[in-house]
Amino acid sequence: MRWGPYFAVCLSVISIGLALGLTMPLVSLRLEGWGYGNFAIGVMAATPAAGVLLGALIAGRLAARIGTPRLMRCCLLSGAFSIGLLALLQSYPIWLVLRLLIGVQLTVVFILGESWINQLAIEKWRGRLVALYGTGYALSQLSGPVLLTFIGTADDRGFWIGVGLLVCGSLLLLGRGGAPKVDPHSASGRGLFAFCAKLPAIAWAVVLFAGFEAMILTLLPVYGVRQGFSQAVALSMVTVVVVGDALLQLPIGWLADRVSRQSLFQACGVVLLLSSLGIPLLLHGPAIWPVLVLFGASAGGLFTLSLILIGERYRDDQLVRANAHIAQLWGIGCLIGPLTTGAVSQWVSGHALPLMMALGAFGFVILVWRKGLPPVEVQGSGLPEASGR
């Protein structure tokens, strides 16, 4: 196990979480202050999804040509440049274009970074190592809204801190090795439908969590404000959801190394369903805070377990290809979640966010119950599984 590259890659990807945790709520609250409605804010939140889909198509080919570490550094630096332009060019149409570019740039980093982490992880520790990354990422997103409550939303400091974080993340990758071996054709984003047919529960879990994450960072602050809470309390709600995600990922990863991963997968879906239904009922009482913790933990558990289940099945370029499909599904979730929730919230129900999550969680539970997961058959280059590569 090569601990140096593992922690360097984790911290590099985690820098994105903190940058997004700062800038995504700031963008939504800025638009709210400019007088835009839920649907317009939902469109802005969904725009990076198109970039995610494009990034998933090009990540493998580019990595094969210029190298995974170099490509990740380039994307982090160009992402920092795009976030800086958010502060300098404050216009709704320009922000749409910049958010599209950020979606492309950071998706490439996610695909290659998560593939690299899973490639380095040895099987007996896979659950805990992937969960440690997930915990760090969730904590970085938690720190974003917390930091935003201290620095405020009236100026552009949140954007500039995000720029600095991505620049630092790129520097961490200098001189690191052990990345997956990538073939430019095998590692493309083609074959999404076959992937979904083979692993439908994992595919739906990723779509569901992507929609959850996009909505939590963009629409939950607005949901809180429009339910009568102050901006500070609304941002605290985001913080508590991400706390739940962060605190319970390591226990989930520990359990994933000891109990049936399929049963644990389904249990997370059940908890997400129940907590989603509980939010509208308990919103204005003290019980809302533990419910928000469970809401975040169960949703985060779905994604952590998805990465673990992918990592135990694929190696090298097949692992990168699988993560490209994960990114495509992520883009679909980011697109569908904010758009549908923004529309339903504006024209049907103000509680659309938790109710849409409950509907998605119900579908996931039924899917796992009926389809299950296929047996593990490691696919890839045939290199040894226990890697310190």
BALOBA-1460 file (C-alpha; in Angstrom, 3 decimals):
// residues 389
<rec num="1" residu="m" x="0.000" y="0.000" z="0.000"/>
<rec num="2" residu="r" x="1.515" y="3.342" z="-1.087"/>
<rec num="3" residu="w" x="0.323" y="5.760" z="1.563"/>
<rec num="4" residu="g" x="1.991" y="8.874" z="0.148"/>
<rec num="5" residu="p" x="0.147" y="8.849" z="-3.193"/>
<rec num="6" residu="y" x="-3.076" y="7.743" z="-1.465"/>
<rec num="7" residu="f" x="-3.165" y="10.743" z="0.890"/>
<rec num="8" residu="a" x="-1.942" y="13.152" z="-1.790"/>
<rec num="9" residu="v" x="-4.713" y="12.154" z="-4.188"/>
<rec num="10" residu="c" x="-7.328" y="12.194" z="-1.407"/>
<rec num="11" residu="l" x="-6.321" y="15.699" z="-0.314"/>
<rec num="12" residu="s" x="-6.221" y="16.926" z="-3.893"/>
<rec num="13" residu="v" x="-9.779" y="15.778" z="-4.582"/>
<rec num="14" residu="i" x="-10.900" y="16.945" z="-1.138"/>
<rec num="15" residu="s" x="-9.729" y="20.474" z="-2.025"/>
<rec num="16" residu="i" x="-12.515" y="20.463" z="-4.623"/>
<rec num="17" residu="g" x="-15.092" y="19.649" z="-1.946"/>
<rec num="18" residu="l" x="-14.109" y="22.642" z="0.138"/>
<rec num="19" residu="a" x="-14.041" y="24.922" z="-2.897"/>
<rec num="20" residu="l" x="-17.492" y="23.751" z="-3.999"/>
<rec num="21" residu="g" x="-18.823" y="23.893" z="-0.445"/>
<rec num="22" residu="l" x="-17.899" y="27.574" z="-0.443"/>
<rec num="23" residu="t" x="-18.913" y="28.601" z="-3.939"/>
<rec num="24" residu="m" x="-22.092" y="26.625" z="-4.669"/>
<rec num="25" residu="p" x="-24.156" y="28.040" z="-1.774"/>
<rec num="26" residu="l" x="-22.650" y="31.464" z="-2.461"/>
<rec num="27" residu="v" x="-23.826" y="31.337" z="-6.082"/>
<rec num="28" residu="s" x="-27.358" y="30.285" z="-5.072"/>
<rec num="29" residu="l" x="-27.672" y="32.897" z="-2.330"/>
<rec num="30" residu="r" x="-26.275" y="35.568" z="-4.652"/>
<rec num="31" residu="l" x="-28.936" y="34.671" z="-7.240"/>
<rec num="32" residu="e" x="-31.602" y="34.683" z="-4.530"/>
<rec num="33" residu="g" x="-30.482" y="38.188" z="-3.594"/>
<rec num="34" residu="w" x="-30.690" y="39.263" z="-7.227"/>
<rec num="35" residu="g" x="-34.356" y="38.194" z="-7.280"/>
<rec num="36" residu="y" x="-34.150" y="34.963" z="-9.293"/>
<rec num="37" residu="g" x="-36.755" y="32.252" z="-8.606"/>
<rec num="38" residu="n" x="-36.318" y="28.607" z="-7.666"/>
<rec num="39" residu="f" x="-36.346" y="27.391" z="-11.249"/>
<rec num="40" residu="a" x="-33.619" y="29.805" z="-12.406"/>
<rec num="41" residu="i" x="-31.496" y="28.802" z="-9.398"/>
<rec num="42" residu="g" x="-32.170" y="25.144" z="-10.220"/>
<rec num="43" residu="v" x="-31.008" y="25.715" z="-13.808"/>
<rec num="44" residu="m" x="-27.775" y="27.241" z="-12.506"/>
<rec num="45" residu="a" x="-27.293" y="24.293" z="-10.144"/>
<rec num="46" residu="a" x="-27.899" y="21.823" z="-12.971"/>
<rec num="47" residu="t" x="-25.620" y="23.483" z="-15.544"/>
<rec num="48" residu="p" x="-22.403" y="21.722" z="-14.389"/>
<rec num="49" residu="a" x="-24.156" y="18.419" z="-15.140"/>
<rec num="50" residu="a" x="-23.684" y="18.992" z="-18.868"/>
<rec num="51" residu="g" x="-20.001" y="19.564" z="-18.154"/>
<rec num="52" residu="v" x="-19.900" y="16.361" z="-16.126"/>
<rec num="53" residu="l" x="-21.202" y="14.381" z="-19.094"/>
<rec num="54" residu="l" x="-18.589" y="15.910" z="-21.393"/>
<rec num="55" residu="g" x="-15.797" y="15.422" z="-18.869"/>
<rec num="56" residu="a" x="-16.710" y="11.737" z="-18.544"/>
<rec num="57" residu="l" x="-16.274" y="11.262" z="-22.287"/>
<rec num="58" residu="i" x="-12.818" y="12.829" z="-22.510"/>
<rec num="59" residu="a" x="-11.151" y="11.929" z="-19.193"/>
<rec num="60" residu="g" x="-9.775" y="8.525" z="-20.201"/>
<rec num="61" residu="r" x="-8.508" y="9.595" z="-23.611"/>
<rec num="62" residu="l" x="-6.752" y="12.662" z="-22.238"/>
<rec num="63" residu="a" x="-5.243" y="10.718" z="-19.335"/>
<rec num="64" residu="a" x="-3.841" y="8.130" z="-21.718"/>
<rec num="65" residu="r" x="-2.148" y="10.850" z="-23.763"/>
<rec num="66" residu="i" x="-0.756" y="13.266" z="-21.171"/>
<rec num="67" residu="g" x="-0.785" y="11.217" z="-17.969"/>
<rec num="68" residu="t" x="-3.178" y="11.095" z="-15.034"/>
<rec num="69" residu="p" x="-1.242" y="13.316" z="-12.577"/>
<rec num="70" residu="r" x="-0.501" y="16.001" z="-15.185"/>
<rec num="71" residu="l" x="-4.104" y="16.053" z="-16.425"/>
<rec num="72" residu="m" x="-5.440" y="16.330" z="-12.889"/>
<rec num="73" residu="r" x="-3.107" y="19.254" z="-12.168"/>
<rec num="74" residu="c" x="-4.144" y="21.043" z="-15.366"/>
<rec num="75" residu="c" x="-7.842" y="20.610" z="-14.598"/>
<rec num="76" residu="l" x="-7.439" y="21.859" z="-11.023"/>
<rec num="77" residu="l" x="-5.619" y="24.988" z="-12.236"/>
<rec num="78" residu="s" x="-8.126" y="25.705" z="-15.006"/>
<rec num="79" residu="g" x="-10.943" y="25.141" z="-12.499"/>
<rec num="80" residu="a" x="-9.342" y="27.727" z="-10.216"/>
<rec num="81" residu="f" x="-9.255" y="30.175" z="-13.129"/>
<rec num="82" residu="s" x="-12.958" y="29.595" z="-13.847"/>
<rec num="83" residu="i" x="-13.939" y="30.158" z="-10.208"/>
<rec num="84" residu="g" x="-11.940" y="33.394" z="-10.235"/>
<rec num="85" residu="l" x="-13.979" y="34.544" z="-13.210"/>
<rec num="86" residu="l" x="-17.182" y="33.927" z="-11.203"/>
<rec num="87" residu="a" x="-16.010" y="36.706" z="-8.887"/>
<rec num="88" residu="l" x="-14.941" y="39.049" z="-11.682"/>
<rec num="89" residu="l" x="-17.815" y="38.601" z="-14.162"/>
<rec num="90" residu="q" x="-21.062" y="38.584" z="-12.180"/>
<rec num="91" residu="s" x="-23.732" y="37.963" z="-14.792"/>
<rec num="92" residu="y" x="-26.271" y="35.120" z="-14.957"/>
<rec num="93" residu="p" x="-25.498" y="34.071" z="-18.585"/>
<rec num="94" residu="i" x="-21.722" y="34.243" z="-18.009"/>
<rec num="95" residu="w" x="-22.068" y="32.242" z="-14.810"/>
<rec num="96" residu="l" x="-23.930" y="29.541" z="-16.757"/>
<rec num="97" residu="v" x="-20.970" y="29.189" z="-19.136"/>
<rec num="98" residu="l" x="-18.432" y="29.203" z="-16.300"/>
<rec num="99" residu="r" x="-20.375" y="26.606" z="-14.321"/>
<rec num="100" residu="l" x="-20.396" y="24.433" z="-17.454"/>
<rec num="101" residu="l" x="-16.602" y="24.692" z="-17.711"/>
<rec num="102" residu="i" x="-16.173" y="23.951" z="-14.006"/>
<rec num="103" residu="g" x="-18.271" y="20.824" z="-14.490"/>
<rec num="104" residu="v" x="-15.899" y="19.575" z="-17.219"/>
<rec num="105" residu="q" x="-12.703" y="20.439" z="-15.362"/>
<rec num="106" residu="l" x="-13.562" y="19.023" z="-11.980"/>
<rec num="107" residu="t" x="-15.263" y="15.911" z="-13.359"/>
<rec num="108" residu="v" x="-11.981" y="14.829" z="-14.938"/>
<rec num="109" residu="v" x="-10.321" y="15.211" z="-11.523"/>
<rec num="110" residu="f" x="-13.046" y="13.169" z="-9.809"/>
<rec num="111" residu="i" x="-12.914" y="10.322" z="-12.345"/>
<rec num="112" residu="l" x="-9.150" y="9.972" z="-12.277"/>
<rec num="113" residu="g" x="-8.757" y="10.716" z="-8.561"/>
<rec num="114" residu="e" x="-11.339" y="8.183" z="-7.403"/>
<rec num="115" residu="s" x="-9.951" y="5.589" z="-9.818"/>
<rec num="116" residu="w" x="-6.459" y="6.235" z="-8.442"/>
<rec num="117" residu="i" x="-7.663" y="5.866" z="-4.830"/>
<rec num="118" residu="n" x="-9.460" y="2.592" z="-5.574"/>
<rec num="119" residu="q" x="-6.454" y="1.291" z="-7.512"/>
<rec num="120" residu="l" x="-4.152" y="1.915" z="-4.548"/>
<rec num="121" residu="a" x="-6.521" y="0.400" z="-1.971"/>
<rec num="122" residu="i" x="-5.909" y="-3.222" z="-0.983"/>
<rec num="123" residu="e" x="-9.044" y="-5.344" z="-0.833"/>
<rec num="124" residu="k" x="-9.125" y="-6.126" z="2.908"/>
<rec num="125" residu="w" x="-9.062" y="-2.369" z="3.688"/>
<rec num="126" residu="r" x="-11.040" y="-1.152" z="0.679"/>
<rec num="127" residu="g" x="-14.164" y="-0.216" z="2.612"/>
<rec num="128" residu="r" x="-12.271" y="1.820" z="5.187"/>
<rec num="129" residu="l" x="-9.893" y="3.470" z="2.714"/>
<rec num="130" residu="v" x="-12.693" y="4.547" z="0.370"/>
<rec num="131" residu="a" x="-14.786" y="5.660" z="3.356"/>
<rec num="132" residu="l" x="-11.841" y="7.683" z="4.703"/>
<rec num="133" residu="y" x="-11.732" y="9.533" z="1.396"/>
<rec num="134" residu="g" x="-15.518" y="9.976" z="1.521"/>
<rec num="135" residu="t" x="-15.318" y="11.309" z="5.066"/>
<rec num="136" residu="g" x="-12.621" y="13.778" z="4.124"/>
<rec num="137" residu="y" x="-14.599" y="14.954" z="1.127"/>
<rec num="138" residu="a" x="-17.768" y="15.354" z="3.184"/>
<rec num="139" residu="l" x="-15.862" y="17.258" z="5.879"/>
<rec num="140" residu="s" x="-14.467" y="19.570" z="3.220"/>
<rec num="141" residu="q" x="-17.994" y="20.312" z="2.007"/>
<rec num="142" residu="l" x="-19.058" y="20.810" z="5.621"/>
<rec num="143" residu="s" x="-16.257" y="23.300" z="6.139"/>
<rec num="144" residu="g" x="-17.370" y="25.299" z="3.110"/>
<rec num="145" residu="p" x="-20.781" y="26.432" z="4.435"/>
<rec num="146" residu="v" x="-19.300" y="26.861" z="7.940"/>
<rec num="147" residu="l" x="-16.561" y="29.104" z="6.581"/>
<rec num="148" residu="l" x="-19.136" y="30.962" z="4.494"/>
<rec num="149" residu="t" x="-21.151" y="31.812" z="7.613"/>
<rec num="150" residu="f" x="-18.020" y="33.463" z="9.069"/>
<rec num="151" residu="i" x="-16.799" y="35.347" z="6.013"/>
<rec num="152" residu="g" x="-20.322" y="36.251" z="4.857"/>
<rec num="153" residu="t" x="-21.941" y="36.309" z="1.430"/>
<rec num="154" residu="a" x="-21.845" y="40.056" z="0.796"/>
<rec num="155" residu="d" x="-18.445" y="40.029" z="-0.952"/>
<rec num="156" residu="d" x="-16.412" y="37.687" z="-3.152"/>
<rec num="157" residu="r" x="-13.952" y="36.260" z="-0.635"/>
<rec num="158" residu="g" x="-15.599" y="32.833" z="-0.898"/>
<rec num="159" residu="f" x="-14.747" y="32.661" z="-4.591"/>
<rec num="160" residu="w" x="-11.112" y="33.665" z="-4.044"/>
<rec num="161" residu="i" x="-10.615" y="31.145" z="-1.250"/>
<rec num="162" residu="g" x="-11.931" y="28.502" z="-3.654"/>
<rec num="163" residu="v" x="-9.325" y="29.583" z="-6.212"/>
<rec num="164" residu="g" x="-6.527" y="29.164" z="-3.668"/>
<rec num="165" residu="l" x="-7.747" y="25.722" z="-2.625"/>
<rec num="166" residu="l" x="-7.690" y="24.329" z="-6.159"/>
<rec num="167" residu="v" x="-4.215" y="25.727" z="-6.798"/>
<rec num="168" residu="c" x="-2.969" y="24.016" z="-3.609"/>
<rec num="169" residu="g" x="-4.681" y="20.785" z="-4.663"/>
<rec num="170" residu="s" x="-2.758" y="20.782" z="-7.936"/>
<rec num="171" residu="l" x="0.572" y="21.175" z="-6.126"/>
<rec num="172" residu="l" x="-0.078" y="18.086" z="-3.981"/>
<rec num="173" residu="l" x="0.082" y="15.842" z="-7.044"/>
<rec num="174" residu="l" x="3.608" y="16.752" z="-8.049"/>
<rec num="175" residu="g" x="5.803" y="13.633" z="-8.249"/>
<rec num="176" residu="r" x="3.080" y="11.123" z="-7.305"/>
<rec num="177" residu="g" x="2.853" y="7.645" z="-8.869"/>
<rec num="178" residu="g" x="0.696" y="4.523" z="-8.763"/>
<rec num="179" residu="a" x="-2.106" y="5.781" z="-11.032"/>
<rec num="180" residu="p" x="-4.189" y="3.263" z="-13.044"/>
<rec num="181" residu="k" x="-2.866" y="2.279" z="-16.464"/>
<rec num="182" residu="v" x="-5.230" y="3.893" z="-18.954"/>
<rec num="183" residu="d" x="-5.982" y="2.813" z="-22.526"/>
<rec num="184" residu="p" x="-7.450" y="5.674" z="-24.607"/>
<rec num="185" residu="h" x="-10.164" y="3.506" z="-26.178"/>
<rec num="186" residu="s" x="-11.095" y="1.234" z="-23.291"/>
<rec num="187" residu="a" x="-11.260" y="4.151" z="-20.843"/>
<rec num="188" residu="s" x="-13.787" y="6.200" z="-22.812"/>
<rec num="189" residu="g" x="-17.298" y="6.829" z="-21.525"/>
<rec num="190" residu="r" x="-18.941" y="4.482" z="-24.030"/>
<rec num="191" residu="g" x="-21.062" y="1.588" z="-22.820"/>
<rec num="192" residu="l" x="-23.149" y="3.414" z="-20.209"/>
<rec num="193" residu="f" x="-26.321" y="1.452" z="-20.922"/>
<rec num="194" residu="a" x="-24.513" y="-1.879" z="-20.594"/>
<rec num="195" residu="f" x="-23.005" y="-0.714" z="-17.301"/>
<rec num="196" residu="c" x="-26.455" y="0.286" z="-15.982"/>
<rec num="197" residu="a" x="-27.945" y="-3.031" z="-17.098"/>
<rec num="198" residu="k" x="-25.204" y="-4.954" z="-15.313"/>
<rec num="199" residu="l" x="-25.203" y="-2.881" z="-12.090"/>
<rec num="200" residu="p" x="-28.586" y="-1.094" z="-11.968"/>
<rec num="201" residu="a" x="-28.639" y="-0.559" z="-8.196"/>
<rec num="202" residu="i" x="-25.214" y="1.087" z="-8.226"/>
<rec num="203" residu="a" x="-26.225" y="3.217" z="-11.215"/>
<rec num="204" residu="w" x="-29.380" y="4.464" z="-9.510"/>
<rec num="205" residu="a" x="-27.555" y="5.058" z="-6.199"/>
<rec num="206" residu="v" x="-25.074" y="7.334" z="-7.982"/>
<rec num="207" residu="v" x="-27.851" y="9.270" z="-9.758"/>
<rec num="208" residu="l" x="-29.684" y="9.642" z="-6.461"/>
<rec num="209" residu="f" x="-26.655" y="10.846" z="-4.512"/>
<rec num="210" residu="a" x="-25.636" y="13.250" z="-7.281"/>
<rec num="211" residu="g" x="-29.075" y="14.833" z="-7.217"/>
<rec num="212" residu="f" x="-28.895" y="14.932" z="-3.427"/>
<rec num="213" residu="e" x="-25.507" y="16.664" z="-3.342"/>
<rec num="214" residu="a" x="-26.423" y="19.234" z="-5.991"/>
<rec num="215" residu="m" x="-29.673" y="20.061" z="-4.212"/>
<rec num="216" residu="i" x="-28.204" y="20.174" z="-0.715"/>
<rec num="217" residu="l" x="-25.543" y="22.716" z="-1.626"/>
<rec num="218" residu="t" x="-27.746" y="24.830" z="-3.885"/>
<rec num="219" residu="l" x="-31.435" y="24.390" z="-3.057"/>
<rec num="220" residu="l" x="-31.412" y="23.490" z="0.656"/>
<rec num="221" residu="p" x="-30.266" y="26.998" z="1.703"/>
<rec num="222" residu="v" x="-33.070" y="28.479" z="-0.416"/>
<rec num="223" residu="y" x="-35.549" y="25.885" z="0.933"/>
<rec num="224" residu="g" x="-34.659" y="26.877" z="4.490"/>
<rec num="225" residu="v" x="-35.001" y="30.606" z="3.809"/>
<rec num="226" residu="r" x="-38.379" y="30.127" z="2.129"/>
<rec num="227" residu="q" x="-39.611" y="28.016" z="5.037"/>
<rec num="228" residu="g" x="-39.038" y="30.985" z="7.327"/>
<rec num="229" residu="f" x="-35.475" y="30.469" z="8.583"/>
<rec num="230" residu="s" x="-32.673" y="33.018" z="8.450"/>
<rec num="231" residu="q" x="-29.767" y="32.605" z="6.024"/>
<rec num="232" residu="a" x="-27.512" y="31.591" z="8.899"/>
<rec num="233" residu="v" x="-29.899" y="28.834" z="10.052"/>
<rec num="234" residu="a" x="-30.421" y="27.653" z="6.458"/>
<rec num="235" residu="l" x="-26.649" y="27.332" z="6.004"/>
<rec num="236" residu="s" x="-26.502" y="25.525" z="9.359"/>
<rec num="237" residu="m" x="-28.967" y="22.975" z="7.970"/>
<rec num="238" residu="v" x="-26.594" y="22.334" z="5.077"/>
<rec num="239" residu="t" x="-23.777" y="21.965" z="7.586"/>
<rec num="240" residu="v" x="-25.685" y="19.431" z="9.696"/>
<rec num="241" residu="v" x="-26.572" y="17.329" z="6.637"/>
<rec num="242" residu="v" x="-22.911" y="17.205" z="5.621"/>
<rec num="243" residu="v" x="-21.905" y="16.453" z="9.249"/>
<rec num="244" residu="g" x="-24.098" y="13.373" z="9.088"/>
<rec num="245" residu="d" x="-22.470" y="12.382" z="5.822"/>
<rec num="246" residu="a" x="-18.973" y="12.925" z="7.222"/>
<rec num="247" residu="l" x="-19.368" y="11.334" z="10.660"/>
<rec num="248" residu="l" x="-20.894" y="8.053" z="9.568"/>
<rec num="249" residu="q" x="-18.920" y="7.188" z="6.411"/>
<rec num="250" residu="l" x="-16.057" y="5.549" z="8.331"/>
<rec num="251" residu="p" x="-18.433" y="3.312" z="10.334"/>
<rec num="252" residu="i" x="-20.178" y="2.418" z="7.064"/>
<rec num="253" residu="g" x="-16.822" y="1.608" z="5.462"/>
<rec num="254" residu="w" x="-15.819" y="-0.469" z="8.490"/>
<rec num="255" residu="l" x="-19.079" y="-2.414" z="8.244"/>
<rec num="256" residu="a" x="-18.563" y="-2.867" z="4.490"/>
<rec num="257" residu="d" x="-15.387" y="-4.844" z="5.256"/>
<rec num="258" residu="r" x="-17.265" y="-7.131" z="7.685"/>
<rec num="259" residu="v" x="-20.913" y="-7.627" z="6.663"/>
<rec num="260" residu="s" x="-22.885" y="-8.124" z="3.461"/>
<rec num="261" residu="r" x="-22.334" y="-5.046" z="1.322"/>
<rec num="262" residu="q" x="-25.656" y="-5.594" z="-0.458"/>
<rec num="263" residu="s" x="-27.595" y="-5.595" z="2.833"/>
<rec num="264" residu="l" x="-25.746" y="-2.483" z="3.985"/>
<rec num="265" residu="f" x="-26.488" y="-0.840" z="0.626"/>
<rec num="266" residu="q" x="-30.206" y="-1.498" z="1.028"/>
<rec num="267" residu="a" x="-30.214" y="-0.343" z="4.667"/>
<rec num="268" residu="c" x="-28.827" y="3.043" z="3.623"/>
<rec num="269" residu="g" x="-31.666" y="3.373" z="1.118"/>
<rec num="270" residu="v" x="-34.289" y="2.618" z="3.786"/>
<rec num="271" residu="v" x="-32.833" y="5.208" z="6.185"/>
<rec num="272" residu="l" x="-32.718" y="7.785" z="3.385"/>
<rec num="273" residu="l" x="-36.377" y="7.107" z="2.563"/>
<rec num="274" residu="l" x="-37.532" y="7.493" z="6.180"/>
<rec num="275" residu="s" x="-35.441" y="10.584" z="6.910"/>
<rec num="276" residu="s" x="-36.602" y="12.282" z="3.693"/>
<rec num="277" residu="l" x="-40.233" y="11.746" z="4.666"/>
<rec num="278" residu="g" x="-39.491" y="13.040" z="8.166"/>
<rec num="279" residu="i" x="-38.055" y="16.417" z="7.098"/>
<rec num="280" residu="p" x="-41.350" y="18.177" z="6.162"/>
<rec num="281" residu="l" x="-43.067" y="16.776" z="9.250"/>
<rec num="282" residu="l" x="-40.339" y="17.799" z="11.733"/>
<rec num="283" residu="l" x="-38.906" y="20.885" z="10.032"/>
<rec num="284" residu="h" x="-39.787" y="23.420" z="12.713"/>
<rec num="285" residu="g" x="-39.060" y="21.267" z="15.761"/>
<rec num="286" residu="p" x="-35.845" y="20.202" z="17.518"/>
<rec num="287" residu="a" x="-36.085" y="16.685" z="16.064"/>
<rec num="288" residu="i" x="-35.174" y="18.052" z="12.625"/>
<rec num="289" residu="w" x="-31.477" y="18.169" z="13.504"/>
<rec num="290" residu="p" x="-30.934" y="14.414" z="14.107"/>
<rec num="291" residu="v" x="-33.142" y="13.692" z="11.090"/>
<rec num="292" residu="l" x="-30.865" y="15.874" z="8.943"/>
<rec num="293" residu="v" x="-27.848" y="13.947" z="10.266"/>
<rec num="294" residu="l" x="-29.407" y="10.630" z="9.190"/>
<rec num="295" residu="f" x="-30.459" y="12.201" z="5.881"/>
<rec num="296" residu="g" x="-26.851" y="13.111" z="5.064"/>
<rec num="297" residu="a" x="-25.330" y="9.889" z="6.398"/>
<rec num="298" residu="s" x="-27.611" y="7.564" z="4.454"/>
<rec num="299" residu="a" x="-27.236" y="9.470" z="1.187"/>
<rec num="300" residu="g" x="-23.455" y="9.597" z="1.576"/>
<rec num="301" residu="g" x="-23.417" y="5.912" z="2.412"/>
<rec num="302" residu="l" x="-25.000" y="5.112" z="-0.947"/>
<rec num="303" residu="f" x="-22.146" y="6.772" z="-2.815"/>
<rec num="304" residu="t" x="-19.387" y="5.410" z="-0.580"/>
<rec num="305" residu="l" x="-20.709" y="1.884" z="-1.019"/>
<rec num="306" residu="s" x="-21.051" y="2.422" z="-4.776"/>
<rec num="307" residu="l" x="-17.338" y="3.285" z="-4.985"/>
<rec num="308" residu="i" x="-16.442" y="0.268" z="-2.841"/>
<rec num="309" residu="l" x="-18.541" y="-2.057" z="-5.000"/>
<rec num="310" residu="i" x="-16.977" y="-0.660" z="-8.187"/>
<rec num="311" residu="g" x="-13.460" y="-0.918" z="-6.768"/>
<rec num="312" residu="e" x="-13.836" y="-4.588" z="-5.889"/>
<rec num="313" residu="r" x="-14.960" y="-5.393" z="-9.451"/>
<rec num="314" residu="y" x="-12.590" y="-3.435" z="-11.733"/>
<rec num="315" residu="r" x="-8.874" y="-2.611" z="-12.157"/>
<rec num="316" residu="d" x="-6.770" y="-0.237" z="-14.318"/>
<rec num="317" residu="d" x="-8.451" y="1.032" z="-17.502"/>
<rec num="318" residu="q" x="-11.658" y="-0.873" z="-16.707"/>
<rec num="319" residu="l" x="-11.725" y="0.923" z="-13.370"/>
<rec num="320" residu="v" x="-11.308" y="4.289" z="-15.083"/>
<rec num="321" residu="r" x="-14.039" y="3.349" z="-17.549"/>
<rec num="322" residu="a" x="-16.372" y="2.353" z="-14.714"/>
<rec num="323" residu="n" x="-15.654" y="5.647" z="-12.967"/>
<rec num="324" residu="a" x="-16.352" y="7.471" z="-16.241"/>
<rec num="325" residu="h" x="-19.786" y="5.838" z="-16.214"/>
<rec num="326" residu="i" x="-20.174" y="6.869" z="-12.577"/>
<rec num="327" residu="a" x="-19.399" y="10.442" z="-13.653"/>
<rec num="328" residu="q" x="-21.939" y="10.258" z="-16.479"/>
<rec num="329" residu="l" x="-24.573" y="9.042" z="-14.044"/>
<rec num="330" residu="w" x="-23.484" y="11.766" z="-11.651"/>
<rec num="331" residu="g" x="-24.086" y="14.327" z="-14.402"/>
<rec num="332" residu="i" x="-27.525" y="12.914" z="-15.067"/>
<rec num="333" residu="g" x="-28.361" y="13.131" z="-11.358"/>
<rec num="334" residu="c" x="-27.029" y="16.680" z="-11.095"/>
<rec num="335" residu="l" x="-29.119" y="17.635" z="-14.113"/>
<rec num="336" residu="i" x="-32.368" y="15.921" z="-13.164"/>
<rec num="337" residu="g" x="-32.304" y="16.628" z="-9.417"/>
<rec num="338" residu="p" x="-32.092" y="20.450" z="-9.295"/>
<rec num="339" residu="l" x="-34.205" y="20.976" z="-12.435"/>
<rec num="340" residu="t" x="-37.117" y="18.790" z="-11.345"/>
<rec num="341" residu="t" x="-36.933" y="19.866" z="-7.714"/>
<rec num="342" residu="g" x="-36.703" y="23.547" z="-8.652"/>
<rec num="343" residu="a" x="-39.713" y="23.209" z="-10.939"/>
<rec num="344" residu="v" x="-41.795" y="21.164" z="-8.478"/>
<rec num="345" residu="s" x="-40.842" y="23.531" z="-5.645"/>
<rec num="346" residu="q" x="-41.955" y="26.591" z="-7.608"/>
<rec num="347" residu="w" x="-45.147" y="25.220" z="-9.113"/>
<rec num="348" residu="v" x="-46.308" y="22.251" z="-6.995"/>
<rec num="349" residu="s" x="-44.949" y="22.053" z="-3.425"/>
<rec num="350" residu="g" x="-42.504" y="24.027" z="-1.316"/>
<rec num="351" residu="h" x="-41.353" y="20.709" z="0.213"/>
<rec num="352" residu="a" x="-40.257" y="19.305" z="-3.140"/>
<rec num="353" residu="l" x="-36.633" y="18.730" z="-2.073"/>
<rec num="354" residu="p" x="-37.241" y="16.096" z="0.656"/>
<rec num="355" residu="l" x="-40.210" y="14.578" z="-1.169"/>
<rec num="356" residu="m" x="-38.248" y="14.044" z="-4.383"/>
<rec num="357" residu="m" x="-35.441" y="12.424" z="-2.379"/>
<rec num="358" residu="a" x="-37.991" y="10.130" z="-0.705"/>
<rec num="359" residu="l" x="-39.310" y="9.084" z="-4.112"/>
<rec num="360" residu="g" x="-35.806" y="8.328" z="-5.374"/>
<rec num="361" residu="a" x="-34.912" y="6.377" z="-2.224"/>
<rec num="362" residu="f" x="-38.078" y="4.300" z="-2.521"/>
<rec num="363" residu="g" x="-37.141" y="3.389" z="-6.101"/>
<rec num="364" residu="f" x="-33.639" y="2.405" z="-4.982"/>
<rec num="365" residu="v" x="-34.881" y="0.135" z="-2.177"/>
<rec num="366" residu="i" x="-37.224" y="-1.667" z="-4.575"/>
<rec num="367" residu="l" x="-34.423" y="-2.022" z="-7.156"/>
<rec num="368" residu="v" x="-31.959" y="-3.596" z="-4.696"/>
<rec num="369" residu="w" x="-34.654" y="-5.872" z="-3.314"/>
<rec num="370" residu="r" x="-35.668" y="-7.134" z="-6.775"/>
<rec num="371" residu="k" x="-32.361" y="-7.106" z="-8.699"/>
<rec num="372" residu="g" x="-29.627" y="-7.383" z="-6.064"/>
<rec num="373" residu="l" x="-25.955" y="-7.232" z="-7.091"/>
<rec num="374" residu="p" x="-24.099" y="-9.668" z="-9.381"/>
<rec num="375" residu="p" x="-21.195" y="-11.744" z="-7.981"/>
<rec num="376" residu="v" x="-17.755" y="-10.118" z="-7.868"/>
<rec num="377" residu="e" x="-15.602" y="-10.872" z="-10.913"/>
<rec num="378" residu="v" x="-12.559" y="-8.593" z="-11.065"/>
<rec num="379" residu="q" x="-12.131" y="-7.081" z="-14.548"/>
<rec num="380" residu="g" x="-9.146" y="-5.157" z="-15.851"/>
<rec num="381" residu="s" x="-5.619" y="-5.694" z="-17.024"/>
<rec num="382" residu="g" x="-4.962" y="-8.842" z="-15.013"/>
<rec num="383" residu="l" x="-2.479" y="-7.117" z="-12.715"/>
<rec num="384" residu="p" x="-2.313" y="-8.346" z="-9.112"/>
<rec num="385" residu="e" x="-5.164" y="-7.241" z="-6.851"/>
<rec num="386" residu="a" x="-3.129" y="-6.505" z="-3.715"/>
<rec num="387" residu="s" x="-1.273" y="-3.530" z="-5.031"/>
<rec num="388" residu="g" x="1.252" y="-1.220" z="-3.629"/>
<rec num="389" residu="r" x="1.618" y="0.048" z="-7.180"/>
